[in-house]
Amino acid sequence: MSTDNVAKPLVLYLDMNVWVELAVGSLRGKQRWEYVRARLQDAVDRGRITIPLSGANYLELWHRSSEESREDIGKLMRDLSQYKTISSTFEVRRQEVRNYISRFFGFDIRKISGIDLVGYGASHAFGSPYGRFRFVESLASKDGSVKEGSQVEPPEIWKSLVPEGLKWEWLQLVGTQDVLDNAGVDRTPEHRFGSIYKSEEIGLRKRLQQDPKMRSRLKDLVVMQEIQSLLEDINEICGELERDPHALFLRQNEGLTLQQAMHVFVDSLPSSNTWATLRMLKHRDFTHPWDQHDWTDLSFLSVALPYCDAVITEKRWAHLFKVSGLIKKYKTTVGSRIDDLERILEDTD
């Protein structure tokens, strides 16, 4: 039987602050939140809505020191997501680069859609058989003076674990106090990466404040940095296809300067374009502070915005999505309040 005409579920992404509000509000008996929670569960059970978790949701839940709090929020996340997850940022960006390069050189591509990025479990969310767990020789310092050690094989006890099943997924999402209290476990790795990222962005802002010419070239600078972050993937994929990567940017015969070709490249990659646009907007307004959590937010919202049908996030990000034109470009419903969730539910009835 053909399923071509079967309606696909609406893919809804909830930022961590929304999960917390929804869990706390319904547990405290706030009728409006109880109603929204019940409606969301019904829509999920009927296949009208899919609410995938991202790596950010996993990472941020472990910030909560209270095991009871983690479990309360984790139960909600488990029930509404059914452990469905969205692909990691790095996997999505790599696929976007592959699609762009393949199309540029005349190869067939398969367009990425939001529902295509939805898989199952922490392993899918992090692009690793061990999910959120990474094993390295040493941890990077928060100030960036000490770099992260090389990746190593997991201990024998981990090799004996079967990375599947509901207990495994619950461990990934909520953890256990024994695991979180273990001296060898870094429960907040994005704090280290976030601190380094914040320091780098503050350094860039200081240079922008001191140099008007640099401010006028901010968009070029952000685009160049995006391409630098993708160079390894660009070179590797071009190598696989036996094509010259320089051809992607040296396009004078098409009337494009190097800078214009670089902008075309980044603008064509939805997650990369989203990340670059948000960075640029934050740097244009010196009153927008850089926060430790911005690295995590930018990383996962840059995938959620262009690929999910609807995103409910913090007010500051919802505002930037709107003024940037990204909502219009990717035709995504974006909100930050319970009213926005209620409107989405009405549209799926």
C-alpha positions as CSV (number, residue, x, y, z in Angstrom):
1,M,0.0,0.0,0.0
2,S,1.3,3.4,-0.9
3,T,2.0,5.8,2.0
4,D,2.7,8.8,-0.2
5,N,-0.5,10.6,0.9
6,V,-0.1,9.8,4.6
7,A,0.4,13.0,6.5
8,K,3.8,13.2,8.2
9,P,3.9,14.2,11.8
10,L,4.7,17.8,12.7
11,V,8.3,17.9,14.1
12,L,8.3,20.1,17.2
13,Y,11.5,21.0,19.0
14,L,11.4,22.1,22.6
15,D,14.3,23.9,24.1
16,M,15.4,22.8,27.6
17,N,13.7,25.8,29.4
18,V,10.4,24.6,27.9
19,W,10.8,21.1,29.1
20,V,11.5,22.4,32.6
21,E,8.5,24.7,32.6
22,L,6.2,22.0,31.3
23,A,7.4,19.5,33.8
24,V,7.3,21.8,36.8
25,G,4.0,23.5,35.9
26,S,2.2,20.2,35.4
27,L,3.7,18.6,38.6
28,R,2.6,21.6,40.6
29,G,-1.0,21.2,39.4
30,K,-1.1,24.3,37.2
31,Q,-4.1,23.5,35.1
32,R,-2.9,25.2,31.9
33,W,0.4,23.3,31.9
34,E,-1.4,20.1,32.8
35,Y,-3.8,20.6,29.8
36,V,-0.9,21.3,27.4
37,R,1.0,18.3,28.6
38,A,-2.0,16.0,28.1
39,R,-2.7,17.5,24.7
40,L,0.9,17.0,23.6
41,Q,0.9,13.4,24.8
42,D,-2.3,12.8,22.9
43,A,-0.9,14.3,19.7
44,V,2.3,12.2,20.1
45,D,0.3,9.0,20.7
46,R,-1.9,9.7,17.6
47,G,1.2,10.3,15.4
48,R,0.3,13.9,14.8
49,I,3.4,15.4,16.5
50,T,7.0,14.1,16.9
51,I,9.0,15.8,19.7
52,P,12.6,14.7,19.2
53,L,15.3,15.4,21.8
54,S,18.6,16.9,20.9
55,G,22.0,16.4,22.3
56,A,21.5,19.8,24.2
57,N,18.5,18.3,26.0
58,Y,20.6,15.4,27.2
59,L,23.5,17.6,28.2
60,E,21.5,20.2,30.1
61,L,19.4,17.7,32.1
62,W,22.5,16.5,33.8
63,H,23.2,20.0,35.1
64,R,20.5,19.5,37.7
65,S,22.1,18.2,40.8
66,S,18.8,16.9,42.3
67,E,18.2,13.3,41.2
68,E,14.5,13.8,41.9
69,S,14.4,16.8,39.6
70,R,16.2,15.1,36.8
71,E,13.8,12.1,37.0
72,D,10.7,14.3,37.1
73,I,11.8,16.2,33.9
74,G,13.3,13.0,32.4
75,K,10.0,11.1,32.7
76,L,8.2,13.9,30.8
77,M,11.0,13.9,28.1
78,R,10.8,10.2,27.8
79,D,7.0,10.0,27.5
80,L,6.7,12.9,24.9
81,S,9.8,12.1,22.9
82,Q,9.5,8.3,23.1
83,Y,13.3,8.5,22.9
84,K,13.2,9.9,19.4
85,T,16.1,12.2,18.7
86,I,17.4,14.6,16.1
87,S,20.7,14.1,14.4
88,S,23.8,15.7,15.9
89,T,24.9,19.1,14.6
90,F,28.1,17.7,13.2
91,E,26.3,15.0,11.3
92,V,23.8,17.5,9.8
93,R,26.5,19.9,8.8
94,R,28.5,17.2,7.1
95,Q,25.5,16.0,5.2
96,E,24.8,19.6,4.1
97,V,28.3,20.0,2.8
98,R,28.1,16.7,1.0
99,N,24.8,17.7,-0.7
100,Y,26.2,21.1,-1.7
101,I,29.4,19.7,-3.2
102,S,27.6,16.8,-4.9
103,R,25.0,19.2,-6.5
104,F,27.8,21.6,-7.5
105,F,29.7,18.9,-9.4
106,G,26.5,17.4,-10.9
107,F,26.0,14.4,-8.7
108,D,22.6,13.3,-7.5
109,I,21.5,14.3,-4.0
110,R,18.8,13.4,-1.6
111,K,17.3,16.5,0.0
112,I,17.3,16.6,3.8
113,S,14.0,17.0,5.5
114,G,13.3,17.4,9.2
115,I,11.6,14.0,9.6
116,D,14.7,12.4,7.9
117,L,16.8,13.6,10.7
118,V,14.7,12.0,13.4
119,G,16.0,8.7,14.7
120,Y,16.1,6.8,18.0
121,G,18.1,7.2,21.1
122,A,21.1,8.9,22.5
123,S,23.4,7.2,20.0
124,H,21.6,8.9,17.1
125,A,21.5,12.3,19.0
126,F,25.3,12.2,19.5
127,G,26.3,10.2,16.4
128,S,28.2,7.7,18.6
129,P,27.5,4.1,19.7
130,Y,28.1,5.3,23.3
131,G,25.7,8.2,23.1
132,R,26.7,11.1,25.3
133,F,29.7,9.3,26.7
134,R,33.1,10.2,25.3
135,F,36.4,8.7,26.5
136,V,39.5,10.9,26.3
137,E,43.0,10.9,27.8
138,S,42.4,14.2,29.6
139,L,39.8,17.0,29.8
140,A,40.3,20.5,28.4
141,S,40.4,23.3,30.9
142,K,37.7,25.9,31.0
143,D,40.1,28.7,30.0
144,G,41.3,26.8,27.0
145,S,45.0,26.7,28.2
146,V,44.8,22.9,28.2
147,K,43.4,21.1,25.1
148,E,41.2,18.0,25.2
149,G,43.2,14.8,25.1
150,S,43.0,12.3,22.3
151,Q,40.0,10.0,22.2
152,V,40.7,6.6,23.7
153,E,39.0,3.2,23.8
154,P,36.4,2.9,26.6
155,P,37.2,0.8,29.7
156,E,36.5,-2.9,29.5
157,I,33.4,-2.5,31.7
158,W,31.8,-0.2,29.0
159,K,32.6,-2.7,26.2
160,S,30.6,-5.3,28.0
161,L,27.5,-3.1,28.0
162,V,24.9,-3.5,25.3
163,P,24.1,0.1,24.1
164,E,20.4,-0.4,23.6
165,G,17.2,-0.9,25.5
166,L,15.1,1.3,27.8
167,K,17.5,1.1,30.7
168,W,20.4,2.3,28.5
169,E,18.3,5.2,27.2
170,W,17.2,6.2,30.7
171,L,20.9,6.2,31.9
172,Q,21.8,8.4,28.9
173,L,19.1,10.9,29.6
174,V,18.8,11.0,33.4
175,G,21.9,9.2,34.7
176,T,22.3,7.7,38.1
177,Q,23.8,9.3,41.1
178,D,26.6,6.8,41.2
179,V,27.6,7.6,37.6
180,L,27.3,11.4,38.1
181,D,29.2,11.4,41.3
182,N,32.1,9.4,39.8
183,A,35.3,11.5,39.8
184,G,36.1,10.4,36.2
185,V,32.8,11.6,34.8
186,D,32.4,15.2,33.6
187,R,28.7,15.9,34.0
188,T,28.8,19.4,32.4
189,P,31.2,19.1,29.4
190,E,29.5,22.0,27.6
191,H,30.5,24.3,30.5
192,R,34.1,23.9,29.5
193,F,33.4,24.2,25.8
194,G,31.0,27.1,26.5
195,S,33.5,28.9,28.6
196,I,36.1,28.7,25.8
197,Y,33.6,29.7,23.2
198,K,32.4,32.7,25.3
199,S,36.0,33.8,25.8
200,E,36.6,33.7,22.0
201,E,33.5,35.6,21.2
202,I,34.2,38.3,23.8
203,G,37.7,38.7,22.3
204,L,36.2,39.2,18.9
205,R,33.7,41.7,20.3
206,K,36.5,43.8,21.8
207,R,38.2,43.9,18.4
208,L,35.0,44.9,16.7
209,Q,34.5,47.7,19.2
210,Q,38.0,49.0,18.6
211,D,38.0,48.7,14.8
212,P,35.1,50.3,12.7
213,K,36.5,48.8,9.5
214,M,36.3,45.3,11.0
215,R,32.7,46.0,12.0
216,S,31.9,46.8,8.4
217,R,33.3,43.5,7.3
218,L,31.6,41.4,10.1
219,K,29.5,39.3,7.7
220,D,32.5,38.4,5.6
221,L,34.5,37.5,8.8
222,V,31.7,35.3,10.1
223,V,31.3,33.5,6.8
224,M,35.0,32.9,6.5
225,Q,35.1,31.4,10.0
226,E,32.2,29.1,9.1
227,I,34.1,27.8,6.1
228,Q,37.2,27.3,8.1
229,S,35.2,25.1,10.5
230,L,34.0,23.0,7.6
231,L,37.3,22.7,5.7
232,E,38.1,19.2,6.9
233,D,34.7,18.0,5.6
234,I,35.0,19.9,2.4
235,N,38.4,18.5,1.5
236,E,37.5,15.0,2.6
237,I,34.2,14.9,0.5
238,C,35.9,16.5,-2.5
239,G,38.6,13.8,-2.2
240,E,36.0,11.0,-2.2
241,L,34.4,12.5,-5.3
242,E,37.7,13.1,-6.9
243,R,37.0,16.8,-7.4
244,D,39.0,20.0,-6.8
245,P,37.7,21.9,-3.7
246,H,39.1,25.1,-5.0
247,A,36.5,25.1,-7.8
248,L,33.8,25.7,-5.1
249,F,35.1,29.2,-4.4
250,L,37.1,30.3,-7.5
251,R,34.2,31.1,-9.7
252,Q,35.2,34.2,-11.6
253,N,33.8,32.7,-14.8
254,E,30.4,32.8,-13.2
255,G,30.9,36.5,-12.2
256,L,31.4,35.7,-8.6
257,T,34.2,37.0,-6.5
258,L,35.9,34.8,-3.9
259,Q,33.9,36.5,-1.1
260,Q,30.6,36.1,-3.0
261,A,31.2,32.4,-3.6
262,M,32.0,31.9,0.1
263,H,28.7,33.6,1.0
264,V,26.8,31.5,-1.5
265,F,28.3,28.4,0.1
266,V,27.3,29.2,3.6
267,D,23.9,30.5,2.7
268,S,23.2,27.2,1.0
269,L,23.8,25.2,4.2
270,P,20.8,25.7,6.4
271,S,22.4,24.9,9.8
272,S,25.6,26.8,9.0
273,N,23.7,29.8,7.7
274,T,21.6,29.8,10.8
275,W,24.6,29.7,13.1
276,A,26.5,32.4,11.1
277,T,23.4,34.7,11.0
278,L,22.8,34.5,14.8
279,R,26.4,35.1,15.6
280,M,26.5,38.1,13.3
281,L,23.4,39.6,14.9
282,K,24.7,39.2,18.4
283,H,28.0,40.9,17.4
284,R,26.2,43.7,15.7
285,D,24.4,44.7,18.9
286,F,27.0,45.2,21.6
287,T,24.3,45.1,24.3
288,H,23.7,41.4,23.5
289,P,25.9,39.6,26.1
290,W,27.8,36.4,25.3
291,D,26.8,33.6,27.7
292,Q,28.4,30.3,28.6
293,H,25.4,28.4,27.2
294,D,25.4,30.2,23.8
295,W,27.7,27.5,22.3
296,T,25.2,24.7,23.2
297,D,22.2,26.8,22.1
298,L,23.7,27.9,18.8
299,S,24.8,24.4,18.0
300,F,21.5,22.7,18.4
301,L,19.1,25.5,17.5
302,S,21.0,25.9,14.2
303,V,19.7,22.4,13.3
304,A,16.2,22.8,14.9
305,L,15.2,26.0,13.2
306,P,15.8,25.1,9.6
307,Y,14.7,21.4,9.9
308,C,11.9,21.3,12.4
309,D,8.4,22.5,11.7
310,A,8.1,24.3,15.0
311,V,10.5,25.5,17.6
312,I,9.7,26.7,21.1
313,T,12.8,28.3,22.7
314,E,13.9,31.2,24.9
315,K,12.5,34.6,24.2
316,R,15.9,36.1,23.2
317,W,16.5,33.4,20.5
318,A,12.9,33.6,19.2
319,H,13.4,37.4,18.8
320,L,16.7,36.9,16.8
321,F,15.0,34.3,14.6
322,K,12.3,36.8,13.8
323,V,14.4,39.9,13.1
324,S,17.0,37.8,11.1
325,G,14.4,36.7,8.5
326,L,15.3,33.0,9.2
327,I,11.7,32.2,10.2
328,K,10.5,33.3,6.8
329,K,13.4,31.7,5.0
330,Y,12.9,28.2,6.5
331,K,9.1,28.5,7.0
332,T,9.4,27.5,10.7
333,T,6.9,28.3,13.4
334,V,8.8,29.8,16.3
335,G,7.6,30.8,19.8
336,S,8.6,31.2,23.4
337,R,5.5,31.0,25.5
338,I,2.8,28.5,26.5
339,D,0.4,30.4,24.1
340,D,2.6,29.4,21.2
341,L,2.4,25.7,22.2
342,E,-1.4,26.0,22.4
343,R,-1.6,27.4,18.9
344,I,0.6,24.6,17.5
345,L,-1.7,22.1,19.2
346,E,-4.8,23.7,17.7
347,D,-3.2,23.5,14.2
348,T,-2.6,19.8,14.6
349,D,-6.2,18.9,15.6
